[in-house]
Amino acid sequence: MRAPRFWWRPAGLAAMLLSPLGALYAAGTARRVAQDGVTVGVPVICVGNLIAGGTGKTPTVIAVAERLAARGIAAHIVSRGYGGRLTGPVQVDPTRHEAADTGDEPLLLAAFAPTWVARDRAEGARAAAAAGAQAIILDDGFQNPSIVKDISIVVVDAGVGFGNGHVIPAGPLREPIATGLARADLTLTIGRGDVALPDPPPRLRGHLEPLATGMDWRDQPVFAFAGIGRPEKFFETLRDLGADIRGTASLADHQPLGPALLKRLGDRAARLSAQPVTTEKDAVRLPAALRGRVMTVPVRLVLEDWMPFETALHQVGL
């Protein structure tokens, strides 16, 4: 499901008419996050956001996992496993699990750190701790109250900020900005643009940078497709690399790549005489037979300064 376009425009009539429902949604979120969570015996670092959809959480989780690994900390990732059939808790095994089992993000994250999917996040965190995790990275759990968080990072896409500033369904917010940021320990803005944050906690700034793979994208004719929160970010990355983008297809976030859709995408690429290319997250949803035919552009989060995060780690004993 794609977000309504009016979410990303200055608030107008639609947002005003839907704002009473947004107030009810915000009240429900407030009641939910006020519930008591459990502690799991190891520090929990939550990576979340305030809006529905993608903001760069997955690259952030990867960057945090790599930062902890560099410090010798055995961190495990716990995810709900959106789009997967497994309820868990189960540790993701890329040799036997597919995206249909675990969801696309956990399958990608498992390449960087032991990753668990669990509809019950607390049970997933307990399983990870029992398996030897010295820290838990909770993926997209900021509004989930089941676990006490030691560090909460709110990720913001600097390109769109908080949209029209209204709560679902009047806008993209899961809860009011000030309310959410009051619970955060750090904010992270990713990408171009400067988002105004009211009385924010310590702020990190970063950008997504293509990983050097040896591929020269300059003048390479491509047909790009992406099913992420904001596909335009991926297309922009390809433009920055100098690719000759002959066509694009913006899919819904986590959209299943069924045979009919893949045939349409493949036929369009062939008509354009272009190489099909997609994101890492989309690539894990491709059938194995197609993964060699579709190229990917891996990206990694680069932070301007890790010091606020390092300070937060020190405060929780890591």
C-alpha positions, 0 to 999 in steps of 0.5 A: 500500500502506498502512502497518500500523496497529500501526506507529503504536501503542506496540510490541506483540506484532506488533512484537516478533515481527517485530523480527528481520526489522527487524534484518536490514532495518536491517543491509541499510540500513547496508551500503547507506549505507556505500558510497562516493558520487560528487561532482557538482561542485556542493553537494548538499542532501538532503531525506529522512526515516527512515520509510517514507511521507510526512513533509512532504518535498515542501513542504520541497523546495519551501521549500528551492528558493524559499529558494535562488532568493531568494539567487540560487542556481540550484538543480535538483531531482533525484528518483527519479520514484516511480510514473513510467515514465521511467528518465531522466535527463530534465528534467520538462516539465509541458507534455508530461509526465504523472504516469504519466511522471515520478511526481506529486511531480516534476511538482509540483516542476517548477513551482518549480525545474528538476526531473529524474527519474532512477532513477540519482540520480548520473546525474540530478545530473550531468545537472542540473549539466551543465545549469547547476545551482549546487546540487542538491536531492536529493528523498528520497535520505537512504538512497541512497549514490550521491551525496555529500551536503553538507547532509542534512535529516531531515524528521519529521512531529511528529504521528506522530514515528517511530511505534513506533520499530521498523524495517521490517517491525516498524515504519515506520523505514528505519533506527534513529533514532540511526543515521540522525540521526548522518548528518544535518546538520539535523532538521526537525519539521513540525506540532503535537507535540513529537518527542523526538530523541536527541542531534539535529543542529541542529533546525528547526521548521515547519508547513504553512500553506494558501496564500492563494488567495482561496477562502473555505472557511468552511462550504463543503460538501466531499468530501475525498480524498487519497493522501499519506503521512498523509491526515488532515493534509489533512483537518485543514487543511480543518477548520482552514479552517472547511470543512463536511467531509461525507465523506473518502476516504483513499487509498494514497500515490501511488495511481493515480487510475483511471477506476473510482476517480474515478467512485466518488469523484465519485458519492460527492461528488454524493450528499453535495452536496459539492465534491470537493477534494484536495491539490496532489500528488493533483491532478497525477494527475487527468485534464486533463478533471477538474482544473477540477472538483476544487478543491485546497488548496495548502500551503507550509512556514513555518519558525520560524527559517531560521538553522540552514539559512543557517549550513549553506549558508554552511559549504558555500559557498552 
